[in-house]
Amino acid sequence: MLASIVIKLMPKTSKIILPCAGGRELRSFLYNLLSSKNPDMSDRIHSMAGPKPFTLSLLNGKKKILKDRMVLDEKNLYWFRITVLTEEIFNILTAGLFGMIASEETVKFYDKELIIKKVCLSYDEHPMAHIAEYKDLMTDEDKKSFSFSFKSPTAFVYGNGIMPLPLPYSIFRSYLVRWNSFCPVEYHIDEKILKIIEKAVFPSIYSLSTKLLDMKNFKMIGFTGDCSFEIIEKISPEDMKNILTLAKFSFYGGTGAKTTIGMGQTVPVM
């Protein structure tokens, strides 16, 4: 199961001030919520050495920026997104979130209180919310081009280096690793697809810029914006299907490094 959950919330009081890059605080909220419902699963996910079965966006909405801080107003609605890659974590998270709404429990970010107003699970409720099955993404199509909109700083880690460029191999490797880690076994995609991508998939039109994600003791530069890709070689229908499947998966799996603290938020345009 795949899900993109959008949480809408409002400050409890006016003019609260938070760090602009609060991804770690949002991640702490997620782990605390999981722990309150299923401590064993929370500990298991936290200790995973490989990819995690979730991604997080940063806080979005109308805000006043003061250097590395943002001012939120109680009159405005804000939102952030959690994507999940397994049904188990979806069931526990949604139970916790809807429970918080029912009990009118507040969310605390840096000791500032916000109230959850709505949990969105479909496009009708929010354009970044949706639920799907892995098999839903595996459709037979013949498309030679597609695009990604990178909504937050995106980058790839190579040893001690950071690569803030949309290289096709790096992009699709990040999707493949997460896809194979959490999809049903029968939907696994062979790693040979990466060799096909190296030869056949190239960027074309793009409008990109670099942006620094600054969390004080952690900083990383990434690219944001839109980038189109073209399949320039003749490839088999199966390879085409796998490439387009992974491209659509980007909406849930995110792109590149640090997707659990706000980086790599991606929307595919097919």
Salt bridges, closest charged atoms under 4 A:
ASP68 OD2 - LYS216 NZ 2.53
ASP73 OD2 - LYS15 NZ 3.04
GLU88 OE1 - ARG44 NH2 3.03
GLU113 OE1 - LYS12 NZ 3.71
GLU125 OE2 - LYS118 NZ 3.35
GLU141 OE1 - LYS143 NZ 3.53
GLU141 OE2 - LYS248 NZ 2.84
ASP214 OD2 - LYS219 NZ 3.89
